[in-house]
Amino acid sequence: VPEPENLIDEEDMVEIYYDMQVYQAIDNSMPGKLAEENIVLPESVFKKHQVTKKQFEDSDYYYAQNIKKYKKIFEEVKAKLEEKKESLKEVPQKPLPKPKS
């Protein structure tokens, strides 16, 4: 598969997929929160990273044809998500307020 003219580099693809996963997790755990914040998937992610849907699709297709590169991208996304998960464990949790009697 020839490289598309508008290819998104691997590092940027990692960031795009990472953001998509984070936003999807937010949407799954807090339904309506993204809409409340005017975040529309995947368009908001594309806008944040200044790429078009076509550019993303062309790049995704290109990397999917090279399984080693595609796997590397997703391994990096997974590592970033794990790193974020671990960092959140370190955030002190505030105790829930006691109910008023």
N, C-alpha and C positions, 0 to 999 in steps of 0.2 A: 504494500500500500504506500503510495507516495505521500510524503509529508505535505500537509496543507499549508498554503501560504500564510494563513493566520494562526498557525499552531501556538497554543498556549504552552509555555514551558512546564516541565515536570513540577518544579517547586510551586508554581502558581496553581497547578491542578491540585496539588496536595492541599493548599489553602482553601480552594473552592470546595473540594469534597469535604474537608474538615468543617467548614462553615455550614454546609448543607446538613451534615450529620448533627451538629450542635443545634441548629434551628429545628430539625426534625424531632430531636429529643425534647426540646422545649415544647413543641407543638403537641407531642404525645403526652407529656406529663402535665402540661397546663393548657388544655384546649382553649382556644380563643385568644391566648396571650399574644401570638404573633399578629393576628388581625387587629387587636387592640393597639399594637405598636405600628400598624400599617406595614407589616412585613409580609410580602407575598413570595412564596417559594415557587420556583427557583429564581424568579426574576430579581428579587432583592439581592440575592447572592451575586448574580451576574453584574448587577449595577455596582455593587460594592467593589468588585474586582475589575470593573471596567471592561467586561467582555460581553459579546452578544451570544444569544442562544445558539446561533449557527456556528459561531466560533467554538463554543464549548462542545457542541455536538460533533463537529469535525475533528476536534482535538481528542475527544473521548473515543471516537471511532478509530482514529489513528493509533492511539495507545492500546486500545483493545486488541488490535491486530499484532501487537508486539507484547506477548504475554509477560515477558521479563520486566519490561518497563511498567506495564499496567500493575503487575503484582507489587513492584517496588513502590509505586505511588500509594497503593492501598495499605501497604505495610507502614509507610510513613504516616498516613492518616491515622491508622490504628495506634501507632506509637504516640502521636500527639494527643489522641483522645485518652489514652491510658495516663499520660503525663498530667493532663488536665484533671482527670478523675482523682489521681493521687494528691494533686495540689488542693483539691476541694476537701479532702479528708483532713487537711491541716487547718482548715478554717474553723475557728472556735464556734461551736453551736450555742446560740442563746437558748436558755431554758424557756419553755412555753410558759406564758403567764398563767397563774392559778385562776381558776374560774371564780367569779364573784358569787358569794352566797346570797 
